[in-house]
Amino acid sequence: MTSNNTCIPGCGMHHIAARVRDFDAALAFYTTGLGFTPKIEWGAGEGRAAMLDIGDGTCLELFAGGAADDKPEGAVLHVALRTTDCDAALQRAVAAGAVMTMAPTDIEIPSRPAPACVRIAFCKTPSGETVEFIQSADV
């Protein structure tokens, strides 16, 4: 993969990590529901973990042992997944057990140097993470 970062050679997103309360449900949601591919898995019980390729080499790393209660957002607010069809991506997630928290919506972000037009949708996964689907040629 090529990188345009001139400070860190080859820089790019490798993975985002999430501690999930139901590892098996999370693994099924992301693999069967959203089509992510397991690269490696390790550990057992509450020490289980898996690295899942989302489709372009970028990964989502899942860790077992998350709390049973929902937490307010922390430093990581959500995981945003790029897509060419926001509506279909959300439908797929909901069919796999997610709960829609924001229907697909067209938004114009008043940004510089020009407004950015995006279509976004949000859902909460069965294991509690917030996922955004973003469709845009601008960002």
Phi, psi and omega in degrees: 000144179264157180226143176264001180286121182269353181264323181241107183304131177068017185296139176186167180289127176263305179200162170241139182249143178221135172268123187247149183279334178230094187301313182297318179295318180295315179300315179295318181300310185286326181275301182287315184288315185249358174081016176291153182248124176296130175265310177214152174224149180206168177079181180214157177056228180288356177258011180290150176205158178209146175250121184244127177280125183280350176133344180234016182097339174286143186238157168247126179256124180254137175238136174286173173093014177289156180291149181287336182267149178289143179247150172293163181302143177252218181295326176262113183281320181193167173256126180254127180250125178290141179209158174262357179212088183302316183297314180294322179297316179295317179302318180297317180296315180296319178297333180270003175115359178284162176247123179294130176248344173208121178295157177307128186221135173275130182228140172252115180273119181286081186248171176254141008276347179214157178302144178252128179260126180224158170240124183229158174210153180231151173213162174251126183286166178301336179261008169103353179285151174263127180241133174252139170253129183233129180239117183195144171264348186269331184231000000 
